[in-house]
Amino acid sequence: MKRSFSLKRFALAGLFSFGFFLVTTPFTHAQTTSGPQFLVTWKASNSYIPPSYIGKALPSYASNITASLEIVDQGKIVDLSPQTIYWYLNDNLIGGGGGIQTVTFPTIGTPPDSLALKIELPSYAGGYLTHTINIPFVSPQVVLYAPLPDGKFSQNPLMVDALPYFFNTTSTANLSYTWAVNGQTGGGAENPQEAQITLPTGTSSGTNLDVSITVENPIGSTVATADENLVYENQL
């Protein structure tokens, strides 16, 4: 089980773990050997990630995103306070003015998608400077986790955890969890994120268990599901 879930976990950790962009963008009117470089950072709020997750919180339904800009020119950070800066989201103006290096905005549209954030400096050193980055916009996800090699287990009872990602919440206590094993619903009342699966005495080796979880956020009615097939082996 650990191996089968690792692809899902690595996808979350590696696909969009970045949030820092260094982009060399030439002037519109003149090509230079060391042109200005955009340094753009962004951070999503209202997007839950487990404490053990080392990647970046990705924006999902009802998230807010804060983006910031610096420019490096000739190896130095540029003072942008006298510059006019415009910010666009999917080609719609969302902010701008003199020295506006930071903007906060909500997600728009329906995930999964990407959000095109464009920055314009119309009069930088007499030239027009612009760049666009794409910010991933994702649906909430849930990952089943148990330390099981190849999805096989011998322990009875078996404990399986649900790890939610990117829900619009600050606490997993605000989410609802529905567990099912071979189509039969149940779960742990004390900790709804954890399922305790107890097999009857005499269960045959090789018995298959289809374990599934549905996690729902009542705010916005966002839902994520996951399932995994496990095999009981009474001698491992």
Protein Blocks (a to p, Z undefined) as FASTA:
>chain_A
ZZmmmmmmmmmmmmmmccbdcdddddfkbccfbdcddddddddehiacdfklmbdcddde
hiacdddddddeehiacdfklpccdddeehiafbdcehiabdcdddedjddddddddddd
fkgghiacdddddddddddddddddddehhiafbdcdddddddehiacfbfklpccddde
ehiacddfklmmbccddddehiaehiacddddddddfehpaacdddddddddfbZZ
